């Protein structure tokens, strides 16, 4: 997906679930115009979210688990309006996060690992008291109250639900979510198997948990690691490190607490098993898995520490 300077949104590539938004399921090998007046876009694995200049949020593509937020599980091949007054959106496999102009954070979609932050997950249900009423409806305890789920495995959210206030940035990983509040505090929730929440444990968190202070940017990797930039420009990393994606010079399997990696960083992006960062002097740095040459250093050798990438 790409936004041109005139605000038009263009799409190309795989279109099996209508994620391009052109009204078909036909793959496109060249860009096709989808919407006008777009200011931001986020592409999940098979669904897409876009914010228009009037603050309206639009969605299309796969709607498995309610990832689009339109109250159904029906795939949409053309854009459908979901919310108003949205300033930020982040889409990932099966779920979506959005920040409204008042700073409230809203979530919807898959919640099997607690990544929505609403206090519940499938794992929690199966280990928690359940009440099955005479009509067959299933209820579970959530935040000390009974909530109807409809069936034993339905923890999906088909419509947006408010999770936090005063949020200025959010990044959604596959099973975990990171958010920055206006006071610079960093909050995390969801899957924590590899320490990707950064709270010093491997315990999944179903509600937002504070991790750090003075954070200005965060990126939740596709697979189990997280990168954050503090106000002083220092870059911190935690989570899975099997391919050196944390950049700490090791392949220590996981880090459950933030570890400082670099100084003078202004932007960062955490991929699947590799990471990229830009420093204040404009230089680009990369590290982690390099099997496909994704680091851009001219090799296919994994890099365990940041390597400067030359762009010619």
C-alpha positions as CSV (number, residue, x, y, z in Angstrom):
1,X,0.0,0.0,0.0
2,X,1.3,3.5,-0.8
3,X,-0.1,7.0,-0.3
4,X,0.8,9.6,-2.9
5,X,1.3,13.3,-2.2
6,X,-2.2,14.1,-3.4
7,X,-3.7,11.8,-0.7
8,X,-4.6,9.0,-3.1
9,X,-4.0,5.4,-1.8
10,X,-2.7,2.8,-4.2
11,X,-2.4,-1.0,-3.7
12,X,-0.9,-4.0,-5.4
13,X,0.0,-7.6,-4.7
14,X,-1.9,-10.5,-3.2
15,X,-5.6,-10.0,-3.1
16,X,-7.0,-13.4,-1.9
17,X,-9.2,-11.8,0.8
18,X,-9.9,-8.5,-0.9
19,X,-7.1,-6.8,1.1
20,X,-6.3,-4.5,-1.8
21,X,-9.8,-3.0,-1.6
22,X,-10.5,-2.8,-5.3
23,X,-13.8,-4.8,-5.1
24,X,-12.2,-8.0,-6.3
25,X,-10.1,-10.9,-5.1
26,X,-7.8,-10.6,-8.2
27,X,-4.1,-10.2,-7.5
28,X,-2.7,-7.0,-8.9
29,X,0.8,-6.8,-10.4
30,X,0.7,-3.0,-10.8
31,X,-0.6,-0.3,-8.5
32,X,-4.4,0.5,-8.6
33,X,-6.1,3.5,-6.9
34,X,-8.3,2.6,-3.9
35,X,-9.2,5.8,-2.0
36,X,-8.7,9.5,-1.9
37,X,-7.8,11.9,0.9
38,X,-5.8,9.3,2.8
39,X,-3.3,10.4,5.4
40,X,-2.2,7.0,7.0
41,X,-2.4,3.3,6.1
42,X,-1.5,0.1,7.9
43,X,-1.5,-3.3,6.3
44,X,-2.0,-6.5,8.3
45,X,-1.2,-9.9,6.8
46,X,-4.6,-10.0,5.0
47,X,-6.5,-6.9,6.0
48,X,-5.9,-3.2,5.6
49,X,-6.8,-0.1,7.6
50,X,-6.6,3.5,6.4
51,X,-7.3,6.9,7.9
52,X,-8.7,9.7,5.8
53,X,-8.1,13.4,6.2
54,X,-11.4,13.9,8.0
55,X,-10.3,11.3,10.7
56,X,-12.5,8.5,9.5
57,X,-11.1,5.0,9.7
58,X,-11.7,2.6,6.9
59,X,-11.1,-1.2,6.7
60,X,-11.2,-4.0,4.1
61,X,-9.9,-7.5,3.5
62,X,-10.0,-10.6,5.7
63,X,-12.4,-10.3,8.6
64,X,-11.5,-13.5,10.4
65,X,-11.6,-12.9,14.1
66,X,-13.3,-9.6,13.6
67,X,-10.1,-7.9,12.5
68,X,-12.0,-5.2,10.5
69,X,-14.1,-4.1,13.5
70,X,-17.4,-3.8,11.6
71,X,-19.3,-6.1,13.9
72,X,-19.2,-9.1,11.6
73,X,-16.7,-11.8,10.4
74,X,-17.5,-11.1,6.7
75,X,-14.6,-10.3,4.4
76,X,-14.8,-6.9,2.7
77,X,-13.5,-6.3,-0.8
78,X,-14.1,-2.6,-0.7
79,X,-13.4,-0.1,2.1
80,X,-16.0,0.2,4.9
81,X,-16.0,3.0,7.6
82,X,-15.3,1.8,11.1
83,X,-14.6,4.8,13.4
84,X,-14.5,8.6,13.4
85,X,-11.8,10.9,14.9
86,X,-8.9,8.4,14.5
87,X,-5.3,9.7,14.4
88,X,-3.3,6.5,14.5
89,X,-3.9,2.9,13.4
90,X,-1.8,-0.3,13.6
91,X,-2.9,-3.6,11.9
92,X,-1.3,-7.0,12.3
93,X,-2.4,-10.6,11.9
94,X,-6.0,-10.9,13.1
95,X,-6.3,-7.8,15.2
96,X,-6.2,-4.0,15.0
97,X,-5.4,-1.0,17.3
98,X,-6.5,2.6,16.8
99,X,-5.9,5.8,18.7
100,X,-8.6,8.5,18.5
101,X,-8.0,12.2,18.6
102,X,-8.8,12.4,22.3
103,X,-6.0,9.9,23.1
104,X,-8.2,6.9,23.7
105,X,-6.9,3.5,22.5
106,X,-9.4,1.1,20.9
107,X,-8.8,-2.6,20.0
108,X,-10.6,-5.3,18.2
109,X,-10.1,-8.7,16.5
110,X,-8.3,-11.8,17.7
111,X,-7.6,-12.1,21.4
112,X,-6.3,-15.6,21.8
113,X,-3.1,-14.4,23.6
114,X,-4.6,-11.4,25.4
115,X,-3.2,-9.0,22.8
116,X,-6.3,-6.7,22.9
117,X,-5.6,-5.9,26.6
118,X,-9.2,-6.3,27.7
119,X,-8.4,-8.7,30.5
120,X,-9.2,-12.0,28.9
121,X,-7.8,-14.7,26.5
122,X,-8.6,-18.2,25.4
123,X,-5.9,-19.5,27.7
124,X,-7.4,-17.7,30.6
125,X,-10.9,-19.1,29.9
126,X,-9.7,-22.7,30.0
127,X,-8.1,-22.1,33.4
128,X,-10.9,-20.0,34.9
129,X,-14.3,-20.8,36.3
130,X,-17.0,-20.9,33.6
131,X,-20.8,-20.7,33.9
132,X,-22.9,-22.5,31.3
133,X,-26.5,-21.4,31.6
134,X,-29.6,-23.4,30.6
135,X,-29.8,-21.7,27.2
136,X,-26.2,-23.0,26.4
137,X,-24.6,-19.6,26.7
138,X,-21.1,-19.6,28.2
139,X,-19.9,-17.0,30.7
140,X,-16.4,-16.4,32.1
141,X,-15.0,-14.2,34.8
142,X,-13.4,-11.0,33.5
143,X,-12.1,-8.3,35.9
144,X,-14.2,-9.9,38.7
145,X,-17.4,-9.8,36.6
146,X,-19.1,-12.4,34.5
147,X,-19.1,-11.8,30.8
148,X,-21.0,-13.7,28.1
149,X,-18.8,-15.1,25.4
150,X,-21.4,-17.0,23.3
151,X,-19.2,-20.1,23.1
152,X,-16.1,-21.5,24.8
153,X,-13.6,-20.2,22.3
154,X,-15.0,-16.9,21.2
155,X,-12.7,-14.3,22.7
156,X,-12.8,-12.2,19.5
157,X,-13.9,-8.6,19.5
158,X,-16.0,-7.7,16.4
159,X,-16.3,-4.1,17.4
160,X,-13.8,-1.6,18.8
161,X,-13.4,-1.6,22.6
162,X,-11.6,1.2,24.6
163,X,-8.5,0.0,26.5
164,X,-6.5,3.0,27.6
165,X,-6.6,6.8,27.8
166,X,-3.9,9.4,26.9
167,X,-2.1,7.2,24.3
168,X,0.1,8.8,21.6
169,X,1.5,5.8,19.9
170,X,0.8,2.1,19.5
171,X,2.5,-0.9,17.8
172,X,0.8,-4.3,17.4
173,X,2.8,-7.5,17.2
174,X,1.3,-10.8,16.3
175,X,0.6,-11.7,19.9
176,X,1.6,-8.7,21.9
177,X,0.9,-4.9,21.9
178,X,2.9,-1.9,23.0
179,X,1.5,1.6,23.7
180,X,3.1,4.9,24.7
181,X,1.1,7.3,26.8
182,X,1.4,11.1,26.7
183,X,3.6,11.1,29.8
184,X,6.2,9.0,28.0
185,X,5.3,5.8,29.9
186,X,5.4,2.5,27.8
187,X,2.7,-0.1,28.4
188,X,2.6,-3.7,27.2
189,X,0.2,-6.6,27.2
190,X,-0.5,-10.0,25.5
191,X,1.8,-12.9,24.8
192,X,5.0,-12.9,26.9
193,X,6.5,-16.4,26.2
194,X,9.9,-14.9,25.1
195,X,9.9,-11.8,27.4
196,X,8.6,-9.6,24.6
197,X,6.6,-7.4,27.0
198,X,9.8,-6.4,28.8
199,X,8.4,-6.7,32.4
200,X,11.1,-9.1,33.5
201,X,8.9,-12.2,33.4
202,X,7.5,-14.8,31.0
203,X,4.0,-14.3,32.3
204,X,1.3,-13.3,29.7
205,X,-0.4,-10.0,30.6
206,X,-4.1,-9.6,29.8
207,X,-4.2,-6.0,30.9
208,X,-1.8,-3.1,30.1
209,X,1.4,-3.3,32.3
210,X,3.9,-0.4,32.6
211,X,7.4,-1.2,31.3
212,X,9.5,2.0,31.0
213,X,9.4,5.8,31.3
214,X,10.6,8.5,28.9
215,X,9.8,6.6,25.7
216,X,9.1,8.4,22.4
217,X,8.9,5.5,19.9
218,X,8.2,1.8,20.0
219,X,8.0,-1.1,17.5
220,X,6.6,-4.5,18.3
221,X,8.2,-7.1,16.0
222,X,6.2,-9.5,14.0
223,X,7.6,-12.4,16.0
224,X,8.2,-11.9,19.7
225,X,10.7,-9.0,20.1
226,X,10.3,-5.3,20.8
227,X,12.4,-2.1,20.3
228,X,11.9,1.2,22.0
229,X,13.6,4.6,21.8
230,X,13.9,6.8,24.9
231,X,13.8,10.6,25.0
232,X,17.6,10.7,25.2
233,X,17.9,8.8,21.9
234,X,19.0,5.5,23.4
235,X,17.6,2.4,21.8
236,X,16.4,-0.5,24.0
237,X,15.5,-4.1,23.0
238,X,14.0,-7.2,24.6
239,X,12.3,-10.5,23.7
240,X,13.3,-13.3,21.4
241,X,16.9,-13.2,20.2
242,X,17.5,-16.4,18.4
243,X,18.9,-14.7,15.3
244,X,20.5,-11.7,17.0
245,X,17.5,-9.5,16.3
246,X,18.0,-7.6,19.6
247,X,21.4,-6.4,18.5
248,X,23.1,-7.0,21.8
249,X,26.0,-9.0,20.2
250,X,24.6,-12.3,21.3
251,X,22.1,-15.0,20.4
252,X,21.0,-15.3,24.0
253,X,17.7,-16.9,23.4
254,X,15.6,-14.2,25.0
255,X,15.8,-11.1,27.1
256,X,12.9,-10.5,29.5
257,X,14.0,-6.9,30.4
258,X,15.0,-4.0,28.2
259,X,18.7,-3.9,27.2
260,X,20.4,-0.8,25.8
261,X,21.6,-1.3,22.2
262,X,22.6,2.1,20.6
263,X,22.6,5.9,21.2
264,X,21.4,8.8,19.0
265,X,18.5,6.8,17.4
266,X,15.6,8.7,15.9
267,X,13.6,5.8,14.3
268,X,13.3,2.0,14.6
269,X,11.4,-0.8,13.0
270,X,11.3,-4.4,14.4
271,X,10.7,-7.0,11.7
272,X,10.3,-10.7,12.1
273,X,13.8,-11.8,13.0
274,X,15.7,-8.6,12.1
275,X,15.6,-4.9,13.1
276,X,16.4,-1.6,11.4
277,X,17.2,1.8,13.0
278,X,18.1,5.3,11.8
279,X,20.4,7.6,13.8
280,X,20.3,11.3,14.1
281,X,23.1,11.7,11.5
282,X,20.8,10.0,8.9
283,X,22.7,6.7,8.9
284,X,20.8,3.5,8.6
285,X,21.7,0.4,10.7
286,X,20.5,-3.2,10.6
287,X,21.0,-6.4,12.5
288,X,19.5,-9.9,13.0
289,X,18.6,-12.6,10.5
290,X,20.0,-12.0,7.0
291,X,19.2,-15.3,5.2
292,X,17.5,-13.5,2.4
293,X,19.8,-10.4,2.4
294,X,17.1,-8.4,4.3
295,X,19.8,-6.4,6.2
296,X,21.1,-4.9,3.0
297,X,24.8,-5.2,4.0
298,X,25.8,-7.2,0.8
299,X,25.8,-10.6,2.6
300,X,23.4,-13.2,3.8
301,X,25.2,-13.5,7.2
302,X,23.3,-12.9,10.4
303,X,24.5,-9.8,12.3
304,X,24.4,-9.9,16.1
305,X,25.2,-6.2,16.5
306,X,24.1,-3.1,14.5
307,X,25.8,-2.8,11.1
308,X,25.8,0.5,9.1
309,X,24.1,0.1,5.8
310,X,25.5,2.0,2.8
311,X,22.8,3.4,0.5
312,X,24.2,4.4,-2.9
